[in-house]
Amino acid sequence: MSWNTAVTQTFGIRLPVVAGGLQWLADAEYVAAAGRAGAIGFMTAASFGGDQAALRAEIAKARKLCGAAPFGVNVSMLPKLVPGEQTEDIFRLIADEGVPFVETSGRNPEPYMELLKSLGLVVIHKVPAVRYALKAQEAGVDMVSIVGAECGGHPGMDMIGSFVNAAMAERALRIPYLIGGGVGHGAQLVAALAMGASGVVMGTRLLVSDEINAHPDFKSALVSASERDTALTMQSVRNTVRSLANETTAALNQLEASTPNLTIQDLLPLASGQIGRKAYETGDVSRGILSAGHALGLTDRCGPMADILYQFENEALAALGRLDSVNTMTTEGAV
């Protein structure tokens, strides 16, 4: 199957699939696995905590592993994730290393667009709702990823589902867009394309890839979980996170429900990313904010990313076959 969309054309890939940035886990092996499978992956700059030398080394490693396959770098524009507000320096580093694609998130990219364009970078901006996509479009980004309420990580405050986001985006946007949030089955790709999207963003379904540098017990826990095993936390500080339900999410929900006027600093003893990072190292998923979305219900096995995306594409082809059947029936009925 030859897929031809703005996503495949822009990134020079075969599948209209973006393997989105995953804090702590999206590294050189991750983006190389995505590239070999015909998609594009984004490593996460914030994982390096402002260590620019380490980020440069990881980009160099990715360039070697990817060969001719493309990859990009995710940059959260939140100062707390890039210590000392190094955002501009990170953008310059990415361009200097010859990486043409950046995935931005966290806040309106407008203050950085002149710099990004002067550096020759292609910008795909991630948002949790169409209203933010419109602002990004006005700012001049090349493409947007719209991740719905089903997504792991940050679904925003509006909590609009992916199905509604896709339909609204087709009416409202002039630039290409991707749909994410709960994407783990190939039929969802076909649905997104039919609704006007140029591709999809995947995260949760890829967390169990062999190339993800996380403990096998962590991956096994995700395979065993269902779409009902996530929890929303940190809504009280307008930083909503969807993650695997565990002791930490229960404690956070209790604290948020019982304590008025909380600040994010009050929640950090429970919500610190360093706690969650330990789960990736030890496989103990009882503690930490471990981002995961409703695609857990579609995460049925671990395996190489190539196998996961091969299954995903076959599911998409089967969905296209069903559409052909419906179209034939409609045509015959009309005759």
C-alpha positions, -999 to +999 in steps of 0.1 A: +000+000+000+013+035-009+000+061+014+000+096+000-008+124+025+007+157+036+024+138+064+041+112+042+052+140+017+065+164+044+085+139+063+094+115+035+079+085+051+057+056+039+031+054+067+012+085+078+021+078+114+041+099+139+056+082+169+053+111+193+078+123+219+077+103+252+093+118+283+124+098+293+117+071+267+119+087+233+155+082+224+177+073+195+166+036+195+129+047+195+132+071+165+153+046+146+127+019+151+100+042+139+120+052+109+128+016+099+091+008+102+081+035+077+069+061+103+087+091+119+097+093+156+105+123+178+130+121+206+123+142+236+147+171+244+134+175+279+146+140+288+181+154+289+173+181+315+191+209+298+223+189+292+229+200+257+260+179+252+240+148+260+212+158+236+238+164+208+252+129+214+218+113+213+210+131+180+243+119+166+235+084+177+200+086+161+215+099+128+237+069+127+210+044+136+184+059+113+206+061+082+184+076+055+152+075+076+140+108+090+135+117+127+128+148+147+131+163+182+103+171+205+107+204+224+084+213+253+084+250+255+076+249+293+105+265+312+102+239+340+111+212+315+140+230+299+159+245+329+170+281+327+147+287+297+170+272+271+143+268+245+159+290+219+193+274+224+177+239+220+161+250+187+195+263+174+211+230+185+186+209+166+192+229+134+229+229+139+228+191+141+210+189+108+176+177+121+149+194+100+118+185+120+107+197+154+076+188+174+067+217+198+043+216+227+035+233+260+025+268+250+018+290+220+048+288+196+043+323+182+073+339+200+096+313+185+083+312+149+106+338+134+136+319+148+123+285+138+117+296+102+150+314+100+166+281+110+148+263+082+129+239+106+096+222+098+073+228+128+046+204+139+029+218+170+010+195+195-023+208+210-051+193+230-080+210+212-089+226+179-091+261+193-054+259+201-047+245+167-062+276+152-038+298+172-009+277+160-020+280+124-021+318+128+014+317+143+026+300+111+034+264+121+036+239+092+013+212+108-005+205+140-011+173+161-044+174+179-045+150+208-079+143+224-090+135+259-081+098+254-044+105+252-018+096+278+001+126+292-015+160+288-051+160+274-056+197+283-085+211+302-112+210+276-112+172+274-125+170+239-125+135+223-104+126+193-135+119+171-149+153+177-115+170+173-111+154+139-145+166+126-140+201+139-105+203+125-117+195+090-140+225+092-116+249+108-080+243+096-062+252+064-029+235+073-024+197+076-032+181+109-028+148+127-052+132+152-039+115+183-054+103+216-064+067+220-049+056+186-039+020+187-058+003+158-053+007+121-090+014+115-085+046+134-060+057+108-085+052+080-112+070+100-088+100+106-079+102+070-116+100+059-123+129+083-096+151+067-065+144+088-032+137+071-021+110+096-022+100+133+000+103+163+007+072+185+022+070+219+007+045+244+005+017+219+043+021+212+053+020+249+055-018+247+079-018+218+110-038+223+130-007+214+116+012+243+143+013+270+120+003+299+118-027+323+099-057+309+076-056+340+065-021+331+056-032+296+038-063+309+017-041+332+006-020+302-003-051+282-024-064+312-041-031+317-073-020+299-088+012+288-104+015+322-070+015+340-061+052+337-066+081+360-067+119+356-047+140+381-034+175+385-066+191+372-066+214+402-035+232+390-047+232+353-020+207+342-042+176+337-024+143+332-038+110+322-017+081+334-018+045+346-039+043+377-018+034+408-011+044+444+003+077+433-028+087+413-051+077+441-030+098+466-030+128+443-067+126+437-073+125+475-050+154+481-066+175+453-101+168+466-093+176+502-069+206+500-079+240+487-056+264+469-031+238+459-001+248+438+020+225+415+048+227+441+024+211+467+019+181+443+055+176+432+064+153+461+040+128+446+041+139+409+078+144+403+089+129+370+119+114+387+096+091+406+079+079+374+113+074+358+121+048+385+092+027+373+108+025+338+140+013+355+126-011+380+092-023+365+074-013+397+043+006+384+027+012+418+042+046+421+048+076+399+029+094+371+032+069+342+016+085+312-008+061+294-040+066+275-071+047+265-051+029+238-042+006+266-074-013+256-057-019+222-023-027+236-024-065+235+013-076+232+049-065+233+071-068+203+094-050+179+079-016+167+081-029+132+057-057+141+033-034+160+032-010+130+029-039+105-002-051+124-015-015+125-011-012+088-029-045+081-058-034+103-059-002+082-060-022+050-088-043+063-107-012+072-102+001+037-116-032+024-147-028+045-152+007+030-149-008-005-176-033+004-199-005+016-192+016-015-200-014-038-233-020-020-242+016-022-235+018-059-254-014-067-283-001-046-284+031-066-284+013-099 
